[in-house]
Amino acid sequence: MNTAIWFDLAYLIGSVGIVWGLKRMSSPDSAGAGNTLAAIGMGLAIVAAVFYPLGDADKGNLAWIFGGLALGSAVGLLLAKKVAMTSMPQMVSLLNGMGGATALILGLVEYLRIGPDNAAFGSNFAVVFALLVGSVSFSGSVLAYLKLEGKVDDKKITLSFHSVFNLMLLALVLGGTLAFSYSTDWGLGLLILFTLLALFYGLSFVAPIGGADMPVVISLLNSFTGISAATAGFVYGNLMMIVGGILVGASGTILTLMMCKAMNRSLWNVIVGGFGTAAAGVASDSNQQVKSVGLADAAIQLAYSKTVLVVPGYGLAVAQAQKVCKELDELLEANGVDVRYGIHPVAGRMPGHMNVLLAEADVPYLKLLDLDEANDFLKQCDAVVVIGANDVVNPAAERDPSSSIYGMPVLKVWQAKNTIVMKRSMGKGYAGIENPLFFEKNTYMLFGDAKQTLQALVAEVKGLG
Amino acid sequence: MNALIEMLSANYLLIFLLVFTVILGFEIISKVPTVLHTPLMSGSNAISGIVIIGAILLIRQSPSGAWFELTAGMFGLALAMVNVVGGFAVTQRMLEMFKKKKK
């Protein structure tokens, strides 16, 4: 009796688990169950792969397999347990890089197996493509991790003609893929050269992208890893690898496009890496003055407002000030103030990052408004508190066609009666441009560390009651 | 051109599957609200660890004395497993924070 079919059915059930699990992730209520379902599907797939009947090709080696599984699980659990919510983008990048590295290794070993006997164009292509895309995804993710972790200076590393340079690298890598698809007898040396080129392209592609643009890169790299996994699925003729890989590829691509839209940039711009490098906007007018506000005044202003919108940026997360922010929220609510949060799609360092950080501080997700909701709310809003955000509240995006962020959808905080901006200093945001918001008539600056300032503000509001 | 046609006809079913999975993926993901984008990413990131199946099959088909293949395979397998386990565990941690807000 052919027992392989039972294992194939297990793959099928596993794939359904993954698809259904992802589907259930679309609502906060069912997302937890969805994640569990996807994990079970994956577990089933791993068991099926370990025991799938391979006939004569089966050489056992189960000790190696279980060793790897145990090692990977232990490290994975440890990492997942230790990571702070603020470091989630780094964590996702790092894990993503590991998936890419696996594709790289598989591609290399499978190429050695094909050896000088050419296989069909399709199978050669799958091996080399998985290898090279995996390489890009690996090196890109590692650099993204290092940048987010602050181990590599976040300043944009840009060569002159960087986009042309990247484009040439990309063309070379793709050319290499095609050449090796036609014939594998170009030799291992040349393949390794192309692998190095692909690794270098990953670095060169992430290098010029900084800070606020990170969400786009992270989701794009995620989709690369998915694609390399799916291609490896072609190598092994494994349907579940194709389904899983493509789902990830599609989800990464969609998120990338959403992020691009939220920043008014084209995907093309991202891929060639000429992203975030536009020239700075108009020079600031030196005779403009900013007004700062004292803590007591700010507290009174907030406590006597009917509606308050908080606009959190990454500065809030860096200062670990989410909990104090929630405290202020509770005090104001007790005074009858309607407090909401305006979340820009690219707030934080990865898509939806700010939502997770606020959830961690127990802010109910119903109080979080997305861009459109927040802009509606702003029309009749008494006071806005901007905490550690800059570019996402920059009116230049609407008013100044020469600005590099012109056309990017922003939170129109200047429409509120008053805006209080909490900021460390007059420094520029990640886009490196001046923010005219700070010079508006109804904008007041509150300088200092976000956490300390919020704590002081909480004390002031308490004193009022 | 011939090579391309050959590839398409040899892998027709796989390509069929690929196209439908792309559509399915776009359909499923485009409905996820912003609130859940981070857990979605880390969850789908865990799924990209599916490449682990390849590593398992690679090890199982390597001759017992092939140290390079076995070592490389095990290294790849362990990395993919970190991706899978770490990804799902961290997603669970995040989603639990959303859950308790329901009360």
Chai-1 contact restraints between the chains, C-beta under 6 A:
chainA,res_idxA,chainB,res_idxB,connection_type,confidence,min_distance_angstrom,max_distance_angstrom,comment,restraint_id
A,I18,B,I47,contact,1.0,0.0,6.0,A-B,restraint_1
A,L22,B,I28,contact,1.0,0.0,6.0,A-B,restraint_2
A,K23,B,I28,contact,1.0,0.0,6.0,A-B,restraint_3
A,M25,B,L40,contact,1.0,0.0,6.0,A-B,restraint_4
A,S26,B,K31,contact,1.0,0.0,6.0,A-B,restraint_5
A,S26,B,V32,contact,1.0,0.0,6.0,A-B,restraint_6
A,P28,B,F98,contact,1.0,0.0,6.0,A-B,restraint_7
A,A31,B,L36,contact,1.0,0.0,6.0,A-B,restraint_8
A,A31,B,L95,contact,1.0,0.0,6.0,A-B,restraint_9
A,G32,B,L95,contact,1.0,0.0,6.0,A-B,restraint_10
A,G32,B,K99,contact,1.0,0.0,6.0,A-B,restraint_11
A,N35,B,G43,contact,1.0,0.0,6.0,A-B,restraint_12
A,N35,B,T91,contact,1.0,0.0,6.0,A-B,restraint_13
A,N35,B,Q92,contact,1.0,0.0,6.0,A-B,restraint_14
A,N35,B,L95,contact,1.0,0.0,6.0,A-B,restraint_15
A,A39,B,F88,contact,1.0,0.0,6.0,A-B,restraint_16
A,M42,B,V84,contact,1.0,0.0,6.0,A-B,restraint_17
A,A49,B,I53,contact,1.0,0.0,6.0,A-B,restraint_18
A,A49,B,I56,contact,1.0,0.0,6.0,A-B,restraint_19
A,V50,B,I56,contact,1.0,0.0,6.0,A-B,restraint_20
A,A57,B,Q61,contact,1.0,0.0,6.0,A-B,restraint_21
A,D58,B,R60,contact,1.0,0.0,6.0,A-B,restraint_22
A,K59,B,P63,contact,1.0,0.0,6.0,A-B,restraint_23
A,K59,B,S64,contact,1.0,0.0,6.0,A-B,restraint_24
A,N61,B,I59,contact,1.0,0.0,6.0,A-B,restraint_25
A,W64,B,I59,contact,1.0,0.0,6.0,A-B,restraint_26
A,W64,B,L70,contact,1.0,0.0,6.0,A-B,restraint_27
A,W64,B,M74,contact,1.0,0.0,6.0,A-B,restraint_28
A,I65,B,I56,contact,1.0,0.0,6.0,A-B,restraint_29
A,I65,B,I59,contact,1.0,0.0,6.0,A-B,restraint_30
A,G68,B,M74,contact,1.0,0.0,6.0,A-B,restraint_31
A,G68,B,L77,contact,1.0,0.0,6.0,A-B,restraint_32
A,G68,B,A78,contact,1.0,0.0,6.0,A-B,restraint_33
A,L69,B,M81,contact,1.0,0.0,6.0,A-B,restraint_34
A,L71,B,A78,contact,1.0,0.0,6.0,A-B,restraint_35
A,G72,B,A78,contact,1.0,0.0,6.0,A-B,restraint_36
A,G72,B,M81,contact,1.0,0.0,6.0,A-B,restraint_37
A,G72,B,V82,contact,1.0,0.0,6.0,A-B,restraint_38
A,S73,B,M81,contact,1.0,0.0,6.0,A-B,restraint_39
A,S73,B,V85,contact,1.0,0.0,6.0,A-B,restraint_40
A,V75,B,V82,contact,1.0,0.0,6.0,A-B,restraint_41
A,G76,B,V82,contact,1.0,0.0,6.0,A-B,restraint_42
A,G76,B,V85,contact,1.0,0.0,6.0,A-B,restraint_43
A,G76,B,G86,contact,1.0,0.0,6.0,A-B,restraint_44
A,L77,B,V85,contact,1.0,0.0,6.0,A-B,restraint_45
A,L77,B,A89,contact,1.0,0.0,6.0,A-B,restraint_46
A,L79,B,G86,contact,1.0,0.0,6.0,A-B,restraint_47
A,A80,B,G86,contact,1.0,0.0,6.0,A-B,restraint_48
A,A80,B,A89,contact,1.0,0.0,6.0,A-B,restraint_49
A,A80,B,V90,contact,1.0,0.0,6.0,A-B,restraint_50
A,V92,B,M41,contact,1.0,0.0,6.0,A-B,restraint_51
A,V92,B,S42,contact,1.0,0.0,6.0,A-B,restraint_52
A,V92,B,N45,contact,1.0,0.0,6.0,A-B,restraint_53
A,L95,B,N45,contact,1.0,0.0,6.0,A-B,restraint_54
A,L95,B,N83,contact,1.0,0.0,6.0,A-B,restraint_55
A,L95,B,G86,contact,1.0,0.0,6.0,A-B,restraint_56
A,L95,B,G87,contact,1.0,0.0,6.0,A-B,restraint_57
A,N96,B,N45,contact,1.0,0.0,6.0,A-B,restraint_58
A,M98,B,L79,contact,1.0,0.0,6.0,A-B,restraint_59
A,M98,B,V82,contact,1.0,0.0,6.0,A-B,restraint_60
A,M98,B,N83,contact,1.0,0.0,6.0,A-B,restraint_61
A,G99,B,S48,contact,1.0,0.0,6.0,A-B,restraint_62
A,G99,B,G49,contact,1.0,0.0,6.0,A-B,restraint_63
A,G99,B,V51,contact,1.0,0.0,6.0,A-B,restraint_64
A,G99,B,N83,contact,1.0,0.0,6.0,A-B,restraint_65
A,A101,B,L79,contact,1.0,0.0,6.0,A-B,restraint_66
A,T102,B,V51,contact,1.0,0.0,6.0,A-B,restraint_67
A,T102,B,A55,contact,1.0,0.0,6.0,A-B,restraint_68
A,T102,B,G76,contact,1.0,0.0,6.0,A-B,restraint_69
A,T102,B,L79,contact,1.0,0.0,6.0,A-B,restraint_70
A,T102,B,A80,contact,1.0,0.0,6.0,A-B,restraint_71
A,A103,B,V51,contact,1.0,0.0,6.0,A-B,restraint_72
A,I105,B,A72,contact,1.0,0.0,6.0,A-B,restraint_73
A,I105,B,G76,contact,1.0,0.0,6.0,A-B,restraint_74
A,L106,B,G54,contact,1.0,0.0,6.0,A-B,restraint_75
A,V109,B,E69,contact,1.0,0.0,6.0,A-B,restraint_76
A,V109,B,A72,contact,1.0,0.0,6.0,A-B,restraint_77
A,F121,B,A3,contact,1.0,0.0,6.0,A-B,restraint_78
A,F121,B,M7,contact,1.0,0.0,6.0,A-B,restraint_79
A,G122,B,M7,contact,1.0,0.0,6.0,A-B,restraint_80
A,G122,B,A10,contact,1.0,0.0,6.0,A-B,restraint_81
A,G122,B,N11,contact,1.0,0.0,6.0,A-B,restraint_82
A,N222,B,N45,contact,1.0,0.0,6.0,A-B,restraint_83
A,T225,B,S48,contact,1.0,0.0,6.0,A-B,restraint_84
A,G226,B,S48,contact,1.0,0.0,6.0,A-B,restraint_85
A,A229,B,S48,contact,1.0,0.0,6.0,A-B,restraint_86
A,A229,B,I50,contact,1.0,0.0,6.0,A-B,restraint_87
A,A229,B,V51,contact,1.0,0.0,6.0,A-B,restraint_88
A,A232,B,V51,contact,1.0,0.0,6.0,A-B,restraint_89
A,A232,B,G54,contact,1.0,0.0,6.0,A-B,restraint_90
A,Y236,B,G54,contact,1.0,0.0,6.0,A-B,restraint_91
A,Y236,B,L57,contact,1.0,0.0,6.0,A-B,restraint_92
A,N238,B,I53,contact,1.0,0.0,6.0,A-B,restraint_93
A,M241,B,I50,contact,1.0,0.0,6.0,A-B,restraint_94
A,M241,B,I53,contact,1.0,0.0,6.0,A-B,restraint_95
A,V243,B,T21,contact,1.0,0.0,6.0,A-B,restraint_96
A,G244,B,I47,contact,1.0,0.0,6.0,A-B,restraint_97
A,G244,B,I50,contact,1.0,0.0,6.0,A-B,restraint_98
A,I246,B,L18,contact,1.0,0.0,6.0,A-B,restraint_99
A,I246,B,T21,contact,1.0,0.0,6.0,A-B,restraint_100
A,I246,B,V22,contact,1.0,0.0,6.0,A-B,restraint_101
A,L247,B,G25,contact,1.0,0.0,6.0,A-B,restraint_102
A,V248,B,S44,contact,1.0,0.0,6.0,A-B,restraint_103
A,V248,B,I47,contact,1.0,0.0,6.0,A-B,restraint_104
A,V248,B,S48,contact,1.0,0.0,6.0,A-B,restraint_105
A,A250,B,V22,contact,1.0,0.0,6.0,A-B,restraint_106
A,A250,B,G25,contact,1.0,0.0,6.0,A-B,restraint_107
A,A250,B,F26,contact,1.0,0.0,6.0,A-B,restraint_108
A,S251,B,G25,contact,1.0,0.0,6.0,A-B,restraint_109
A,S251,B,I29,contact,1.0,0.0,6.0,A-B,restraint_110
A,S251,B,S44,contact,1.0,0.0,6.0,A-B,restraint_111
A,I254,B,I29,contact,1.0,0.0,6.0,A-B,restraint_112
A,I254,B,S30,contact,1.0,0.0,6.0,A-B,restraint_113
A,M350,B,T38,contact,1.0,0.0,6.0,A-B,restraint_114
A,P351,B,H37,contact,1.0,0.0,6.0,A-B,restraint_115
A,G352,B,T34,contact,1.0,0.0,6.0,A-B,restraint_116
A,G352,B,H37,contact,1.0,0.0,6.0,A-B,restraint_117
A,G352,B,T38,contact,1.0,0.0,6.0,A-B,restraint_118
A,H353,B,T38,contact,1.0,0.0,6.0,A-B,restraint_119
A,N355,B,V35,contact,1.0,0.0,6.0,A-B,restraint_120
A,V356,B,T38,contact,1.0,0.0,6.0,A-B,restraint_121
A,V356,B,M94,contact,1.0,0.0,6.0,A-B,restraint_122
A,A359,B,M97,contact,1.0,0.0,6.0,A-B,restraint_123
A,A359,B,F98,contact,1.0,0.0,6.0,A-B,restraint_124
A,E360,B,M97,contact,1.0,0.0,6.0,A-B,restraint_125
A,P364,B,K101,contact,1.0,0.0,6.0,A-B,restraint_126
A,Y365,B,V35,contact,1.0,0.0,6.0,A-B,restraint_127
A,Y365,B,K101,contact,1.0,0.0,6.0,A-B,restraint_128
A,D370,B,T34,contact,1.0,0.0,6.0,A-B,restraint_129
